[in-house]
C-alpha cells in the first residue's frame, strides 16, 4: 500500500518493522528524530495493518497542535489511500450551545454529556428551541462529504458548523460510522466512559482497533495524571456554597450536607497540621483520612460510608435540578462524593496518599504505576511513535508493554547542522541557585541571545526559576509563556515570535516544548536554562520508592527518564529538515550525566564563543 507514496529507505524499513511486529505481537515502538516523518510512517503502517478496512485506526494525540499536524499529513495522502478521517475532540471544544448558556471552564465531560442528552431529548420531543444546533444538518450528506473531502481540523469544523447552524460534535459523532480513521485526544480513550462511547458510536470493538500513540513518551504521565485526583479545602468551600444554594440537604438525622463538608474540611486541616513539616506536604496512609473522620466525629466506618453515599445522592439531585433549569448539570458536591468513594478503594501499594497545604489544604491520590490504567489499551494493536523513548526498557516497564520490540532511527540530518553544548560553570541545583547564580545565568542568557541574533526559545525548569532570572529584564525582545496564558493569547505570542528576531521564555514540558513546528529561521537556538528535574516533593519520592522496590532503580525510572525526555523534546524543536540549522546550549553542569541520552552533547568552556563560531560558519 505504501508504494503510492515515495518513501526514504529508513521510512520503508520502519513501516516493515511496525507491520511485522504488530501482526506478531500486537505492538511496536519506533524512536525517530524530529522531522523524520513519524506521522507518515505511523499512518502508512496502520493502513497496511487495517486489512482493507477490517480494522479501524485511532490516532491519539496530546495537544490540538499535534492533531493539526496529523490532519495536514492526511490531506497529502488521504485520497490516494481512501482515508476517511474524523478530527474528534470533546464537547468542551465542539459544543457551541453550552458557551451561550453558561460562561464557565470547569465543566466535566459527564456534566456536558448530561446537558446535551437532555437538550437532544427535548428537540426530539418537539422543542427545537432547546438546541437550535441539533437539527437535520447534523446528519446531512453534504456535511459528511465536507468532512471527508476537506479533512478540516476540529477547530475549523467547529467554525464551519457554527456558521452553518448545526452541532459540530454531534455531526462528527454521526459521521464516525463511515470513517476508517479517528484522530482524538489521549484523554478521550483513557477515560473508560468516553472510550466506551467512542467505540460504540464507531461500531468497532477494541480488538479491531489499531491505536497510534503520537508522542508516545507522554503516555506514562498522561495515564498517571488521569488516574490521580484530589479533594481540597477550596473545593469544599465551593461545595458548601452549592449546598446552601440548593437547600442544604439533611444527609442523616441532625447532619446536613454543610455539616458533613465541615467534618471533611476539619479532617484535612488537622491532617495538614499533624502530618506536615517544613516541606509543605507529606505522604500518609489512605486509611488515615477515614480514621480522622471517625475519631473527630465519633462515627463508625459504616456511618461515614453512608454519609458519602447520601452526599452523592444530593449531588445527583443538584445535577437534575440544573438540567431542568436548562443549565449544565455540573456539581462540586457530586464530584467530591465520587472522589471520596474512589479514595476508599485505593491501596498504598500502587497509589500514594499525599496531604499538602495547596489550596488551603489538600488530600491527593497519586497513581504510581500507570501500567494498570493502560490494560484496556493492550486489547488493541498499538503503534508507539516518539522522538524520545530512551531508555526504552523503562518505557516498556512503566507502560506495561513489556514484550514490545522497538526500532531506533539514527539522526538523519547532517551532523554539522546542529550543535549541542553545556556550560559546566553554572547550575540551578536547589541548594546552590542563589541570587548570585541567578544573576550569572541572566547575564549569560543575555549574551548568548544577543550574540546569536536569532530566534531563540529559552526553557526554564520552572516558573519560579524563570521569574528569578528575568527580574532584571533583558536587552533583547522576548515573550513569556506564563502559567495562566489562554490558548488564544498563546497562539498570538507564537505568531509574533515567528515573524521577527526575538525570544520566548517557556517552561520545559510545557506547550512549546513539543508538538510545535518552527521551520527554518523561525527557531535557530534553544537554551535549556537549568536541568528540568521533577520537583522533589512527596509525590515524586513515593514514585521513586515504588520503582526502587519493583525494579531496583527508582532514580532511573522517576528522575532520569522523564528529565532526559524533556530535554530531548526541547532540543528537537530545532531541526526538522536537512536545510535547518540550530544550536542548543544547556546551562547546567549536571547535563554531563545525560551525555548517554543526548547524542552529540559536549562540554563548552566558552558557550558565547561556541554560539558565535557556529552561526558564523552556518550563516
N, C-alpha and C positions, 0 to 999 in steps of 0.2 A: 504493500500500500504506500509506503513512504517513497517509492520511486518517482512519484509525481512531484516531489519537492527535491531540489538539489541540496544534498547534504554533504558536509565535510566528512572525511574518513572517521574522525573521532566521534562524530554525531551518529554515523551508521553503526559504529561499534557500541555506542550507548544504547541505541534502540534495540539492537540484537541482544545485548546483555539484559535489558529490562524484560523484554518479551520472553526470553528463555527462562529467566529466574522466576518471574511471576507465574508462568504456567507450571513450573515445577514446585515452587514453594509458597506461592501466594503473595510474595512481596519482593521488592528490590529497592535498593537505595543508590543514588548517584550523587557524588560530591563533584561539582563542576564550577569553574570560576565564573564570576560575573561577566556577562557578555558572550558566553559560550553557546547560548541558545537553549537554556534549560526548559523554558516553556515549550518551545517547538519539539524538543526531544521527548518531553513527557507526553505531549498531545499525540504525537505520531505513534509512540509506544502503546498508548491506551487505545488508539484507533485500531491498531493491529490486533490488540487483545480483545476488542469488542466483538469480534467474530460476526461482522455484518449486522450489528445491532442486537445480537443476543444479549450482550451485556451493555450497560449504560455507564457513562463516565461522569463522575462527580469531581470537580476541581475545587479544592479548598484553599482559601487564601486568608491571610490575617488582616489585611487592610484593603480599603477601597482602591487605592492607587495600584496595588498588586492585581486586583480584579481587572482594572482597566488595561493593564499590560497583556493579560490573557485574552481579553476581547480583541485587542489590536492584532494579536497573533492569529486569532480565529478569522479575522477579516481577511488576512492574507491567504489562508489555506482552506477556509471553510467550504466554499462552494465546490472546490475540487474533490473534497472528501465527504460531501454530503452532511456536513456538520449542521445540526440544528441546536443552537445554544440558547440557554436561558440565563441571564445575569440576575441571580436571586439575592435579595437582601431581606432583612426583617421588616416588619410593619413600621418600626420606628423610622426607617428611611423611606418607605414606599407608600405609607398611608397618608393621604392628604387631609382626610376629614378630622382626625384627632387633633391636628395642629390648629384647626379652626375652632374646635370645641374647648380645648384646654391648652394653655401655654405652659408646658412642663416638660422636663427632660428625664424625669425619674420613673417613667412607665416601664413595667416589665413586659416581656413577651406574652406572658399569660394574661395580664390585665388588658393588653391591646387585643388579644385574641378574643377574649370575652366581649369586649366593646364591639368589635367587628361582627361577631356572631349574632349578637342581639340586633344590631342595625340591619344586617342582612335578612334576618327573620322578619323584621318589620317590613322591609321592602317587599319580600316575597308574599307577605300577608296583605299587600295593597297600599302600603305607605311609602311611596318612592322618595318622599322628602327626608326620610330617616337617614338615607345616604344617597345623595344625588350622583355619587361616583359609581355606585353599584347598579349598573344598567346593562342593556343589551350589548353595548360596545365591548364590555369585558370579554365576551366570548365571540367577538366578531372575527370572521376570517381575514378581513382586511388588517386588523390589528395583529393577528398572528403572523400574517405574511410580512408585516412591517418588522416584527421581531426577528424572524428567521432570515429575512433578506438583508436587513441593515445591521444586524448584530450591535444594537445600542448598548452602552453601559447602563447600569441600573439608574444612575443619575440622569442620563439622557432620556431614558424611557419614562422616568417619573415626570420630567418636564413635559414630554410629549403627551403622556396620559392626562396630566392636569389641564394642559391647553385644549385637549380634545374631550374633556369632561368625563373621564372614566378612571377606575381604580387601577393603578399600576400593579399593586400587589396581587389582587385577585386575577388580573389578566395574565400575569406571568405564571401564577399557580395553575390556571386553566390550561395554558399552553404547554405546561410541563409534560403532559401525556404524549405529546408528539415530539418532544425533544430527546436527543440522544446524548446531550451534554448539559450539565448544570454547573455554573460557577457560583459558589456560595461561601460565606464566612465560616471559619472553623466553628464558631460558637453554635451555629445552627445544627451542625452534625454531632457535636459533642453533648448537646442537650438532649436527653432521652425523649422528651416531649416533642420538641421541634423536629428532631431527626425522624421520629415516628411519623409525624405529619408529612414531612418531605417524601419519605419512602412511599407512604400511602397515596399521596397526590400524584406521584410519578408512576405508580403502578409497577413497582420493582421491588425485589427482595434484596436484602443485604448481600447475599451470596452471589447475586448477579450484578454487583456494582464493582467498578474499577475506580478507586479513590486515588487521585493525585494530590499529594500533600506539598503545596507550594511553600518554599522557605521552611522545610520540614524541621530545621533546628529549633523552631519555635514550639513544636508540638509538646515537649515536656512542660514548659512554663504555661502554655495555654490550658493544658489539661489540669495542671496543678491549681492554677488560678480559678478555673471554672468550678472545681470541686471544693474550694475553700470558701468560707463565709464567716461573718462576724455579727455580733449584736453589741451596739454601743449605747452609751447614755444619751448621746444626741438623738439616735433613732427612738429611744424610749420616750424622750421628751416630745417628739413628733407624735408618737403613738398616744401619749397622754392627751394631747390636744385633739387628736382624732377621736378618741374615746368620748371626750366631753361633747364634741360636735354631734356625735351620734347616740347620745343618751347614756353613756357610761354603764353599760350592761352589767347586771349583777351575775357574776360567774357562779358563785355559791352563796349560801346564806352569810350575810354581812361581809362579803368580799366582792367588791365591784372591780371592774377592769382596771380602773385607775389605782386601786389598792394593790392589785397584783403587779402592775407595772412598777409601782413604788417599791415593792419587795424585790423585784428583779434589779432595779436600779441600785438599791441599797446593797444587794449581794455583790454586784460588780464593783461598786465603790469600795466595799470592805475588802474584796479580793485585791484591788489595787493598793489599798493601804497596807495590807498584811503581807503581800507576796512580792511587791516590787521594791527593789533597792534604788540605787542611783541610776541604773541603766534605763529606767523608764518602762521596762517590760520584763516578764518572766514566764517560764513555762510552768503550767500546773497540770494536775490530773483532770480528766474530763469529769470525774465524779465529784470533784471539789466544788464546782458551781452548785450542783444539786445539794450537796451537803450543807453549804452556806444557806441555801434557801430553806432547807428543813430545820436547821438548828435555830436560825434567826427568827423564824416564823412559827416554830413549834408545830410543824406539819409533817405528815407522813409522806413517804415516797409516792404512794397512790394518790394522795390529795394533790401533790404537785403536778403529777401527770394529768389528773382530771382538770386542773385549772388551765393547763396548757391546751387541752382539748377544747374546753369551753371558750377560751380566748380565740381559738381558731374558728369556732362556730360564729362568734361575734364578728370576726373578720369577714367571714362569708356573708353575713348579714349586711355589713357595710358595703361590700362589693356589689351585692344585689341591689341595694338601695341606690347606689351611684348609677348602676345600669338603668334603673327605672327613671332616674332623673336625666338620663341622656349623657351622663358623664363617663369618662374612662373609669372602670371599676378597680382602681388601684387602692391598696390599703396597707399601711405600715403595720397595723396590728396583725393581719394575717401573715405578712412576711416574717414578723418576729416569731409568731407561734410556729410557723413552719421550720424556722431555724432552731428553735428550742427543741422541737421534736427530733430534728436531724442530729442535734448535739448529743441526744441520749443514745443514738445508735452507733456512735463512733468509739473506736478503741485507741488506746495510747500507742499501739504498735505501728499503725500506718498513718495516723493523724497526730498532730501536736496541738494541744490546747494552750493558747497564749493569752495572757492578760496584760493589758498595756494602758497607758494614760491617754492614748489617742482618743480624740472625740469625747473628752471628759471621762473616759473610762470605757474599755472595750474588752470583750472576750472574743477570741478568734479561733476557729478550727482550721488548721493548715494541713493540707494534703501533702504528705512527704513522698508518697510513691504514686506517681501519675499512671504507672502501667496498669493499675487496677481499673482506672477510669477508661482506659483505651481498649478494654476487652471487646466491646462491640465493633470497634474498627477492624479488629482482626478477623471478623466474619467475612469481610470483603477482600478483594485483591487490592493491594496498595502499592503505590509508586512514590517513594520518598525522594524529593528533589531539593538540593540546597547547595550553596557555595561553601558551607561551613558545617561539617558533621564530625570533624576530627576532634578528639579521639573517638572513633566510630564504635568501639566496644562499649563506651559509656552510653552513647546514644541508644544502642541496641538494648542494653540492660535497663536504662531508665524508662524507655517506652514499652518494653516487654516484647519487642520483635527480636528475640534472642537468636533465632536461626536465620535471620535475613542476611543475604550476601550484599556487598556493596562494591561500587566501582569508583575510582578516583580519576578524573580527567585532569592531567597536568596543566599548569599555566600555559595558555595557548598564544599569548601575545608576546611581541619582542621584549625581552627582559630589560633592555636598555630604556624602554619607555616608562618604566616605573622604578622608583627608588623608595626604600623603607628604612628609616634610621630611628634610633632612640638616643636621647640625651641622658648620660649617666650621672649628671651633676645635680639632678632635681628630683623631687618626689612629692606625691600627695598623700603619702602614708600618714595615717591619722595623728600619731604622736609626734610627727615632725613637721606637719604642714601648718606652720605658724604664719603670722603676718609677714615676716621677712621672706619666707619661702613663697608665699602668695605674690608678693611684690616682684620677686625674682621671676616667677612664671609669667606675670603680667608683662614685664619688660621683654622677655624672650618671645612671647606671642606677638607683641607689637613689632619687634624687629623682623621676625620671620614673615609676617603678613606684608609688611611694607617692602621688605627686600624682594619678595616674590612678585608682588603687584598682580597677583592672580586671584580669581575667585577661590575662596577658602572656606571650609567648614571646620570649626573648632568643636570637638566633642569633649565635654567635661564629664567626670564620673557622677556628678550630682548637681542639683540646682544650687545647693549651698556653696559648693566649690566655684561654680560659675559666678555667683554673686560676689564671693570673696575676691576673686581675681579681677572682676570687672568694676570694682568700686571706683577706681581712679579714672575710668574711661580710657579710650584708645585714640590713637592718631588717625585711624582709618575708619571708614564707614562700615557699620555692622548691624545685623538684625539679631534678635534673640528669640529662640523658641521657648516662650515662657510656659510654665506649668499649666496655666489655665487658658491658653490660647485656643480659640474655637477653630473649626475646620476652615471656615471662610477666610479668617484672618491669616491662618497658617498658609493656605494656598496663595494668598496675595503676597505674603512675605517671600515665599519661594519664587513667585513670578518676578518680583523686583530683583531678587538675588540673581536670577538667571541673566538679567538684562545688562548688568554692569559689574565692574570690578568692586567687589565688596566681600563681606564675610558673614557667615551665620554662626552664632553660638548655639549649640544644641547639647543635649544630654545623650550619652551612649545608651543604646537600646530604645531610643525614642522613635518618633515617626520618620525622622530624616535618615536614621542610620541604616534603614533597609527599605527595599521596595520602591525607591525613587531613582529615576534616571537623570543624570547630569552629563550629557554627552559633550565632547569637545571642550571648549573653553568655559563652559558653564561651571565646571569644577576641575581645578588643577592641583589643589593642595588640600590635604587633610591633616589636621593637628589633633592628636589624642592627648588632651591636657590632663593626664593622670590615668592610671590603670583603673578600669571600671569594675573593681571587685564588688561582689554583692555586699550589701550593708551587713556588718557583723552583729545582727540582732538575735533575739531568742528564736525566731523562725529559722534563720539561717543555721544557727547552732543545732537545732533539732534535726534539720535535713542532713547536716554533715554527720551527726551521730548515727542517724538511720543508715546512711550508706557506708559508714565505717563498720557498723555491725554486719551489714549484708554483704559487702564486697571487700572490706578491709582497706578502703582508700576513700574516706569521706572528703578529704581535701580535693582530690581529683574530680569527684562527681559533683560536689556542691560549689566549688570555687573555680578551679582551673577551667573546666568545661564551659560554663556559662561566660566566664570572662574572656576566654580565647575567642568564642563565637562573637561577642560584642565588638571586639577589636577588629576581627577579620571582616565583619559586616561593614564597619565604618570605612576600612581601607578599600573594601570592594566597591565603594561609590566612585572611585577614581577612574578606572579603566573599563570601557565597555566595548571597544573595538580596537583594531590594530593601529589606528591613527591617533588615539587618545594618548596623552602624556600626563603623568601625575606623580606627585611626591607625597609621602606620608611621614610625619615626624611624631614619635611618641615621647612625650615629655615626662618621663618617669624611669628612674634607673631600674625599677623592678621588671621592666619589659624584658630584661635579659633572660628571665625564667620562662619566657614564651617563645624563644627562638625556635624551639622544636615544632611549634604550631603555626608560626608566621613565616612563610617561605621568603627568603631574601632579607630578613631583618638583620641589621648590623649596627654596631655602636658608632656614634659620631661625637667627636670631642669638640666640634665646632659646627653645630647644625645650621647656623646662619650662612656660613661659607658653603656648606653642602647644598643648601637651597639655591644660593647664587650660582654655583657651578652647574647644578642640574638644569636650571632654566636657561642659563646662558648656552649650554650645549644643545638644549632641545627647543630653542626659540621661544 
